[in-house]
Amino acid sequence: MSADIFLAQTNSFGEFAREPILTVACVLLIVVSISWIVVSRMIVRQLKRYEATRPRKRREPGSSKRAWDEPPG
């Protein structure tokens, strides 16, 4: 049983060695995935920084108007 697993593992590595396009595709998938994570974290960090630095609008104490007080349109 363990010999079958070992052969399956070596065959898959041999497939990567025989097919360079498959290897390039796997490497590209890993690079794009890591890049996606890094870029999305940078965007979130920038959004949080922007939210922390922008001046906040204060509602007047007398106005109790809410978004659903009037129908849309």
C-alpha positions in Angstrom: 0.0 0.0 0.0 2.7 2.5 0.9 4.6 1.6 -2.3 1.6 2.7 -4.3 1.5 6.1 -2.5 5.2 6.5 -3.0 4.9 5.8 -6.7 2.0 8.2 -7.0 4.1 10.9 -5.4 7.1 10.3 -7.7 4.9 10.1 -10.8 3.4 13.5 -10.0 6.8 15.0 -9.6 7.9 13.4 -12.9 4.9 15.0 -14.5 6.0 18.4 -13.3 9.5 17.7 -14.7 8.1 16.5 -18.1 5.6 19.3 -18.6 7.3 22.7 -18.1 4.0 24.5 -18.9 2.4 22.8 -15.9 5.2 23.9 -13.7 5.0 27.5 -15.0 1.2 27.5 -14.5 1.5 26.3 -10.9 4.2 28.8 -10.1 2.2 31.6 -11.7 -0.9 30.5 -9.6 1.1 30.7 -6.4 2.6 34.1 -7.4 -0.8 35.6 -8.3 -2.4 34.2 -5.1 0.3 35.7 -2.9 0.1 39.0 -4.9 -3.6 39.1 -4.4 -3.3 38.8 -0.6 -0.5 41.4 -0.4 -2.4 44.0 -2.6 -5.7 43.5 -0.8 -4.0 44.0 2.6 -2.4 47.2 1.3 -5.8 48.4 0.1 -7.4 47.7 3.4 -4.5 49.4 5.3 -4.9 52.5 3.1 -8.7 52.6 3.7 -8.3 52.3 7.4 -5.6 55.1 7.4 -8.0 57.3 5.3 -10.9 56.7 7.7 -8.7 57.5 10.7 -7.5 60.8 9.2 -10.5 62.3 7.6 -12.7 64.8 9.5 -16.0 63.4 10.7 -19.2 65.1 9.9 -21.4 65.7 12.9 -25.1 65.8 12.7 -26.9 68.8 14.2 -28.5 67.9 17.6 -32.0 69.1 16.4 -32.1 67.0 13.2 -33.5 63.5 13.7 -34.0 62.8 10.0 -33.0 59.3 9.0 -32.6 57.7 5.7 -35.8 55.7 5.9 -38.0 58.7 7.0 -38.8 59.3 3.3 -39.5 56.8 0.5 -36.7 56.4 -2.0 -36.9 58.0 -5.4 
